[in-house]
Amino acid sequence: MNKIAIFASGGGSNAENIIKFFYNSKKVKIALIACNCPNAKVLKKASKYDVETFLFNKKDLLANRVLEKLNEKKITFIILAGFLLKIPIKIINRFPNKIINIHPSLLPLYGGRGMYGMHVHNAVAEAKDLESGITIHYVNAIYDNGAIIFQAKCSLYKNILPKDIQKKVHKLELKFFPRIINNLLDG
């Protein structure tokens, strides 16, 4: 049985989508939602599905408290779904090629520190790109630099608004993220 921890910092739409996808699975259990924001909506969404939540701060992440919780829960795979803090090297080393992230652009475009959410969509719109998409990648010690697992694209039109880019990209996230996770866990 694969025991997954989802790290999230915000609304949790991707986390909830993943929880629902694996809800009746015999091979995957979403065992933990790890969150660094006490008011994040993801915490309420997790409780709807009886998924344990673990609230921590940056200091806990850098110390061993988060790693200890992952070990205690016997976590085998970590998913970052809208998580905004950098994963410490201790956790990366403990879970080699077992931590993945989803990014709202076609990396290597618009990645790196501070490039998340609307910051990315604003940059895409400002550059007048005619496509955007998602990148699912392994997590390493550098923001958005791990090996790419999967990308999906969407077409954009001239003068598209960032909020419209966000909607198109979010549809791709919801469609592909759980499927790619499932494929990785099957492999």
N, C-alpha and C positions, 0 to 999 in steps of 0.2 A: 504494500500500500504506500503510495506516494503521499507524504504529508506536506502540504504547502502552507507557507506564510506569505500573505500579501502585505506589502508595505504601502501605505497610502497616507496622503497629507490633507486631502480635501473632500470633495463631494462624493467620491466613491462610485461613480457610474460604471467604470471599468471593473472595479472590484466586485460590485454587485453582479455584473454580467458574468464574471468568472465563477462566482459562487453559484449562481443559477445553473450555469453550464455543467458544473460538476456535482450538483446537489445530490443526485441519486447514484453517483458513480461508485462502483465497487473497487476501483483501482486508485482513485484520487480522493483525498479528503482535504478540504480547506480547513486547516487546523487553527489558524491564527490570523487576525488582522492586527498588524503592528502599525501604530500611528503616533506621530509626534505633535499633533494638534488637538488639544482637549475639546474644541468645539467643532471638529470636522464631522461632516454629515456621514462619512463612511462608518463611523462608530454606531450610529443608529441603524444604518443599513445592515451591518453585520449582525446586530442583535435580532433583526427580523428573521434571520436564518440560523439563529443559535450558534453563531461562530464566535469563539472567544476573542476578546479584544485585549490588546496590551498597549497601554499608553506610556510613552517615554519621552525624554527630552534629549537634546543634542549631547549633553554630558553623559547620559546613560548610554547613548549610542557609541560614544568614543571610549567609554570604560567598557567593562565586560557585561553589563547588565542585560543588554539586548542579546548578545551572543549566548549568555547563560539561559535566557528564556527560549531561544531557538533550540538549544541542546536539550533542555528540559522537555520540550514538546516533541522532540525527535523529528524535527523538520528536515525534509530531504530536498526541498526546492523552494526558492524564493522568487516572488514576482514583485517588481516595482510597478505600481499603477498610480501614477500621479504623486510619487514620493519625491520630495524636494531636497532632501539632505544627501550628502555624499556618503556612500557606504564605506566604512572603514576597511582597511586592508586585512585586518584580523578576520572579519566576516567573509570577505572575498576569498581569502586563503582557506577558510574552513569549508566553503561551498564552491570549489572550482567548477566553472561551467555549469553551475546550478543556480545562478542568479540571472534573471533576465529583466529587461526594461522595455517599455514602449515609448517611442519618441514621436511627437506630432510633426515630423518633417522627413524628407528623404535624406537621411544622413549620407555624407558628411555635411550637407547643407544645414545651417541654422542649428547647430549643436553646440554644446559646451556650457560652461558655468553661466547661469542666469537665463539660459534659453529653455524656457518651458512655457506651456499654455499659450496665452495671448501674445506673449513676447515673440514667440515663433511665428504665429499667424500674422502679426504686424510686420515682421521682417519679410515674410513671403510676399505680402501685399505691396510693401514698399519697393521690393525688387521687381515687381510686376511679373513674377513667375507665372507661367501658364500651366504648371502642374505642381502639386504638392502630394502629401501622402503620409504614410506611417513607416517607421522602422522599428522592428523588434530586434534587439541585440543583447548579447551577453554583457554583463557588467564587469568592468575592470577598474583599476585605480584612477582612470581619467574619465571625466564626464563624457558620456556619449561616444566613447572611443572603442568599446568592445566589438568583437566580431559580429557582423550583421548576420542574422538568422533569416530574416524575411522583410520584404518591402512590398507595399501596395500603393498604387498611385491613383490620384483623381485629377481630372482636368479642371482647370480654372479658366475664367474668362477675364478679359481686360477690365481693369478698374473694379475687380471684385473686392468686397469689404472683408476685413479680417474676421468678423463674426460669421460670415458666410463660408469662409475657408474653414473655420473651426467646425462648423456643422458637417461639412463634407468629410473632413478628416475624422471626426468623431464617429461617423457611420462606419468608416473603415476599421477603426479601433474595435468597435462593438462586434463587427462581423468576423474579424480575423484573429484577434488576440486569444480568445479561448481555444480556437481551432489549432493555432500554432503551439500553444502550451500543450494541448492534448497530443499533437504529433511528436513534440520533444519528449514527452513522458513515455510514449509508446516505443521510441527509438532505442 
